[in-house]
Amino acid sequence: MKLAFSTLGCTDWTFEDILTTAKRFSIDAVELRGLDREHVSPAFSKNERRTLREEFSRRGVEICCISAYTRFSMPLREEREKNGRELLSFVDLSADLGCGFVRTFAGDFLNQDPERVYDYVAEALNRIGKWIERGPVKILVETHDAVSSGRSLKRLLERLETNAVGVLWDIAHSYWEDETPEETWELLGPWIEHVHIKDGYRSPCGTVVHSLPGEGKIPIRKFRDLLESKGYEGFFSLEWERKWHPQLPDLREALPLFTSIMKKT
């Protein structure tokens, strides 16, 4: 089993902090956030990219995914094309860092006809995918926003005509959409390349409250066992959302609970 964590949980850490923590908790890889240079950016120079790749390699930690924040559900073609150029710049960055995946969002419906939005997103991903499909990097669409469920994301995937696009399965988002792990896998299994792990519960008013791994209502172990039984070989990455929820404990408190659950110790 291959374990990782996202730097969404530690946006104020240096690369040294990240690498030291990964080694301390026997984490195989890190998913680097690509926004506002927290922690990587397409604005990185060739020298910065080479130095970063060499340091991760020297320390024996992989870079398993770069998290872009691009979206393609906007009605204006110019906005979608701008996001497409940004996503391609992250693909180039990822290739230079020796990383095989870049995460993107599809986006929200924004009070539009859902079928039109699916077409917008598919058109953009087909265009980008055909451009990069002979390269070393694949785009992963996360179960998020308008495509949080397997049901909704599959409607997008069925419109794609490229093999350069896969799925990042955030187990919390599909679970909050009332899909069982088995249902989501049945819908998305052939496309799933990377998995986000998190925990939490819904408050009486319906708000999602994040919690330490194993202390919420998301059946992490059930997801783990299902993926293992299906032969999933990708990373299980802890997405600790401290950037958006600063009241959460330090990432170093969540990691031992995460590794214990995933490794069944």
Secondary structure, 3 states (H helix, E strand, C coil): CEEEEEHHHCCCCCHHHHHHHHHHCCCCEEEEECCCCCCCCCCCCHHHHHHHHHHHHHHCCEEEEEECCCCCCCCCHHHHHHHHHHHHHHHHHHHHCCCCEEEECCCCCCCCCHHHHHHHHHHHHHHHHHHHCCCCCEEEEECCHHHCCHHHHHHHHCCCCCCCEEEEEEHHHHHHCCCCHHHHHHHHHHHEEEEEECEEEECCCCCEEEECCCCCCCCHHHHHHHHHHCCCCCEEEECCCCCCCCCCCCHHHHHHHHHHHHHCC
